[in-house]
Amino acid sequence: MNIETLREVLLYCTIINFGGLALWGVFFLLPHEWLYRLCGRVFRLPAEQFDAINVAGMVFYKLGILMFNLVPYLALRIVG
């Protein structure tokens, strides 16, 4: 695998992962009550804790995207 292929893979992974993060955000904001009821059947969490867990998950997911996809892509763009 050459550098150019690796750059393309990292770019597509970044775009796909940010799309997944955006989809998670839309599902968290728009059908919030439905999602809370669906997960509340299984986990029995108060609404505040459910919101905190989702926001923390989105933050960690975004940091993972930045750390493992975007930063290596930018480093390869600078080097090459």
Backbone as a printed PyTorch tensor [residue, N CA C, xyz], in Angstrom:
tensor([[[  0.8620,  -1.1790,   0.0000],
         [  0.0000,   0.0000,   0.0000],
         [  0.9030,   1.2340,   0.0000]],

        [[  0.6910,   2.1020,  -0.9480],
         [  1.5100,   3.2980,  -1.0090],
         [  0.8690,   4.4400,  -0.2140]],

        [[  1.5800,   5.5390,  -0.1230],
         [  1.1530,   6.6820,   0.6950],
         [ -0.1390,   7.2910,   0.1590]],

        [[ -0.2560,   7.3890,  -1.1350],
         [ -1.4570,   8.0120,  -1.7260],
         [ -2.7090,   7.1930,  -1.4250]],

        [[ -2.6120,   5.8900,  -1.4960],
         [ -3.7520,   5.0290,  -1.1690],
         [ -4.1250,   5.1640,   0.2940]],

        [[ -3.1290,   5.2020,   1.1560],
         [ -3.3780,   5.3650,   2.5900],
         [ -4.0480,   6.7050,   2.8800]],

        [[ -3.6220,   7.7500,   2.1970],
         [ -4.2660,   9.0640,   2.3560],
         [ -5.7350,   9.0110,   1.9680]],

        [[ -6.0260,   8.3800,   0.8430],
         [ -7.4150,   8.2740,   0.3960],
         [ -8.2640,   7.4820,   1.3800]],

        [[ -7.7170,   6.3810,   1.8870],
         [ -8.4520,   5.5630,   2.8540],
         [ -8.7500,   6.3710,   4.1130]],

        [[ -7.7590,   7.0880,   4.6140],
         [ -7.9680,   7.8960,   5.8180],
         [ -8.9820,   9.0130,   5.5760]],

        [[ -8.9620,   9.6060,   4.4000],
         [ -9.9260,  10.6550,   4.0830],
         [-11.3380,  10.0900,   4.0410]],

        [[-11.5220,   8.9560,   3.3620],
         [-12.8580,   8.3440,   3.2930],
         [-13.3260,   7.8700,   4.6660]],

        [[-12.4200,   7.3270,   5.4590],
         [-12.7840,   6.9150,   6.8200],
         [-13.2210,   8.1230,   7.6500]],

        [[-12.5340,   9.2300,   7.5080],
         [-12.9090,  10.4440,   8.2380],
         [-14.2940,  10.9180,   7.8230]],

        [[-14.5580,  10.9400,   6.5420],
         [-15.8610,  11.3950,   6.0470],
         [-16.9710,  10.4640,   6.5070]],

        [[-16.7540,   9.1650,   6.4120],
         [-17.7740,   8.1990,   6.8250],
         [-18.0270,   8.2910,   8.3320]],

        [[-16.9630,   8.4120,   9.1090],
         [-17.1290,   8.4930,  10.5630],
         [-17.8180,   9.7880,  10.9910]],

        [[-17.4940,  10.9060,  10.3560],
         [-18.2060,  12.1460,  10.6800],
         [-19.6650,  12.0670,  10.2570]],

        [[-19.9510,  11.3410,   9.1750],
         [-21.3440,  11.1000,   8.7990],
         [-22.0770,  10.2910,   9.8580]],

        [[-21.4210,   9.2660,  10.3890],
         [-22.0110,   8.4850,  11.4770],
         [-22.2260,   9.3140,  12.7230]],

        [[-21.2800,  10.1890,  13.0250],
         [-21.4300,  11.0780,  14.1760],
         [-22.5900,  12.0450,  13.9710]],

        [[-22.7380,  12.5660,  12.7680],
         [-23.8600,  13.4570,  12.4700],
         [-25.1860,  12.7200,  12.5740]],

        [[-25.2270,  11.4850,  12.1090],
         [-26.4400,  10.6800,  12.2170],
         [-26.7910,  10.4150,  13.6810]],

        [[-25.7900,  10.1160,  14.4960],
         [-26.0000,   9.9300,  15.9280],
         [-26.5600,  11.2050,  16.5500]],

        [[-26.0110,  12.3470,  16.1820],
         [-26.4990,  13.6170,  16.6990],
         [-27.9330,  13.9040,  16.2890]],

        [[-28.2810,  13.5960,  15.0410],
         [-29.6540,  13.8120,  14.5800],
         [-30.6180,  12.8980,  15.3310]],

        [[-30.2380,  11.6270,  15.5120],
         [-31.1000,  10.7090,  16.2570],
         [-31.1900,  11.0870,  17.7270]],

        [[-30.1570,  11.7380,  18.2470],
         [-30.1960,  12.1730,  19.6380],
         [-31.0660,  13.4160,  19.8030]],

        [[-31.0620,  14.2960,  18.8170],
         [-31.8040,  15.5570,  18.9500],
         [-33.2680,  15.4450,  18.5260]],

        [[-33.5370,  14.8480,  17.3810],
         [-34.9040,  14.8710,  16.8530],
         [-35.8430,  13.8790,  17.5420]],

        [[-35.6000,  12.5640,  17.4630],
         [-36.5230,  11.6510,  18.1530],
         [-36.0230,  11.2960,  19.5510]],

        [[-35.6800,  12.3160,  20.3390],
         [-35.0560,  12.1120,  21.6440],
         [-35.9350,  11.2760,  22.5700]],

        [[-37.2020,  11.5950,  22.6800],
         [-38.0940,  10.8560,  23.5790],
         [-38.2430,   9.4030,  23.1470]],

        [[-38.3740,   9.1790,  21.8630],
         [-38.5030,   7.8160,  21.3590],
         [-37.2450,   7.0050,  21.6700]],

        [[-36.0870,   7.6150,  21.4540],
         [-34.8260,   6.9360,  21.7270],
         [-34.6700,   6.6680,  23.2140]],

        [[-35.0730,   7.6230,  24.0410],
         [-34.9800,   7.4390,  25.4940],
         [-35.9040,   6.3110,  25.9520]],

        [[-37.1210,   6.2560,  25.4180],
         [-38.0380,   5.1770,  25.7930],
         [-37.5190,   3.8220,  25.3370]],

        [[-36.9540,   3.7830,  24.1360],
         [-36.4200,   2.5380,  23.6010],
         [-35.2740,   2.0180,  24.4730]],

        [[-34.3480,   2.8800,  24.8080],
         [-33.2170,   2.4690,  25.6430],
         [-33.6140,   2.3330,  27.1070]],

        [[-34.6180,   3.0740,  27.5360],
         [-35.0600,   3.0160,  28.9200],
         [-35.6660,   1.6840,  29.2960]],

        [[-36.1950,   0.9660,  28.3290],
         [-36.7480,  -0.3630,  28.6060],
         [-35.6670,  -1.3380,  29.0420]],

        [[-34.4810,  -1.1560,  28.5040],
         [-33.3990,  -2.0870,  28.7770],
         [-32.5310,  -1.6340,  29.9410]],

        [[-32.2010,  -0.3280,  29.9980],
         [-31.1730,   0.1380,  30.9210],
         [-31.6950,   0.8540,  32.1650]],

        [[-32.9170,   1.2980,  32.1910],
         [-33.5140,   1.9820,  33.3410],
         [-32.6460,   3.1480,  33.8500]],

        [[-32.4400,   4.1130,  32.9870],
         [-31.6510,   5.2920,  33.3150],
         [-32.5550,   6.5120,  33.4090]],

        [[-32.2440,   7.4550,  34.3130],
         [-32.9610,   8.7330,  34.2630],
         [-32.5700,   9.5040,  32.9950]],

        [[-33.4200,  10.4180,  32.5960],
         [-33.1960,  11.1500,  31.3410],
         [-31.8860,  11.9340,  31.3570]],

        [[-31.5420,  12.5110,  32.4880],
         [-30.3020,  13.2920,  32.5750],
         [-29.0810,  12.4100,  32.3750]],

        [[-29.0940,  11.2240,  32.9560],
         [-27.9670,  10.3110,  32.8040],
         [-27.9000,   9.7760,  31.3710]],

        [[-29.0450,   9.5180,  30.7770],
         [-29.0910,   9.0830,  29.3850],
         [-28.4770,  10.1430,  28.4750]],

        [[-28.8350,  11.4150,  28.7020],
         [-28.2710,  12.5030,  27.9050],
         [-26.7700,  12.6280,  28.1130]],

        [[-26.3210,  12.5180,  29.3710],
         [-24.8970,  12.6510,  29.6690],
         [-24.0940,  11.5280,  29.0110]],

        [[-24.6200,  10.3240,  29.0350],
         [-23.9240,   9.1970,  28.4120],
         [-23.8270,   9.3980,  26.9030]],

        [[-24.8990,   9.8630,  26.2810],
         [-24.8700,  10.0850,  24.8380],
         [-23.9090,  11.1990,  24.4510]],

        [[-23.9210,  12.2920,  25.1870],
         [-23.0190,  13.3980,  24.8670],
         [-21.5670,  12.9710,  25.0730]],

        [[-21.2890,  12.2550,  26.1690],
         [-19.9240,  11.7770,  26.4000],
         [-19.5000,  10.8050,  25.3000]],

        [[-20.4070,   9.9460,  24.8660],
         [-20.0920,   9.0250,  23.7750],
         [-19.7760,   9.7540,  22.4900]],

        [[-20.5490,  10.7980,  22.1900],
         [-20.2860,  11.5720,  20.9760],
         [-18.9420,  12.2930,  21.0600]],

        [[-18.6050,  12.8030,  22.2400],
         [-17.3210,  13.4910,  22.4110],
         [-16.1690,  12.5110,  22.2130]],

        [[-16.2400,  11.3390,  22.8460],
         [-15.1670,  10.3560,  22.6890],
         [-15.0680,   9.8500,  21.2500]],

        [[-16.2000,   9.6620,  20.6030],
         [-16.1920,   9.2220,  19.2120],
         [-15.5500,  10.2880,  18.3200]],

        [[-15.8810,  11.5460,  18.5630],
         [-15.2930,  12.6280,  17.7720],
         [-13.7880,  12.7130,  18.0060]],

        [[-13.3620,  12.5770,  19.2630],
         [-11.9300,  12.5870,  19.5430],
         [-11.2260,  11.4170,  18.8650]],

        [[-11.8670,  10.2630,  18.8370],
         [-11.2910,   9.1130,  18.1470],
         [-11.1600,   9.3540,  16.6540]],

        [[-12.1590,   9.9850,  16.0680],
         [-12.0900,  10.3090,  14.6360],
         [-10.9300,  11.2620,  14.3660]],

        [[-10.8270,  12.2750,  15.2010],
         [ -9.7510,  13.2450,  15.0050],
         [ -8.3820,  12.6110,  15.1890]],

        [[ -8.2480,  11.7860,  16.2340],
         [ -6.9500,  11.2220,  16.5710],
         [ -6.5130,  10.1190,  15.6060]],

        [[ -7.4350,   9.2700,  15.1970],
         [ -7.0470,   8.1030,  14.4130],
         [ -7.2910,   8.2370,  12.9060]],

        [[ -8.0390,   9.2400,  12.4870],
         [ -8.3030,   9.4070,  11.0550],
         [ -7.7860,  10.7320,  10.5200]],

        [[ -8.2030,  11.8280,  11.1280],
         [ -7.8990,  13.1400,  10.5600],
         [ -6.4390,  13.5460,  10.7720]],

        [[ -5.9090,  13.3580,  11.9580],
         [ -4.5230,  13.7500,  12.2170],
         [ -3.5360,  12.9390,  11.3730]],

        [[ -3.6850,  11.6090,  11.2720],
         [ -2.7550,  10.8960,  10.3600],
         [ -2.9050,  11.3210,   8.8960]],

        [[ -4.1450,  11.6170,   8.4910],
         [ -4.3510,  12.0980,   7.1150],
         [ -3.6240,  13.4160,   6.8960]],

        [[ -3.7730,  14.3440,   7.8360],
         [ -3.0940,  15.6380,   7.6850],
         [ -1.5710,  15.4790,   7.7340]],

        [[ -1.0890,  14.5860,   8.5860],
         [  0.3590,  14.3470,   8.6590],
         [  0.8920,  13.7920,   7.3280]],

        [[  0.1360,  12.8890,   6.7340],
         [  0.5680,  12.3560,   5.4330],
         [  0.4690,  13.4020,   4.3270]],

        [[ -0.4900,  14.3090,   4.4380],
         [ -0.5750,  15.3930,   3.4440],
         [  0.6170,  16.3340,   3.5830]],

        [[  1.0410,  16.6010,   4.8060],
         [  2.1800,  17.5010,   5.0270],
         [  3.4870,  16.8430,   4.5400]],

        [[  3.6460,  15.5630,   4.8660],
         [  4.8670,  14.8540,   4.4930],
         [  4.9660,  14.6720,   2.9810]],

        [[  3.8400,  14.3280,   2.3600],
         [  3.8920,  14.0130,   0.9440],
         [  3.4570,  15.1560,   0.1110]]])
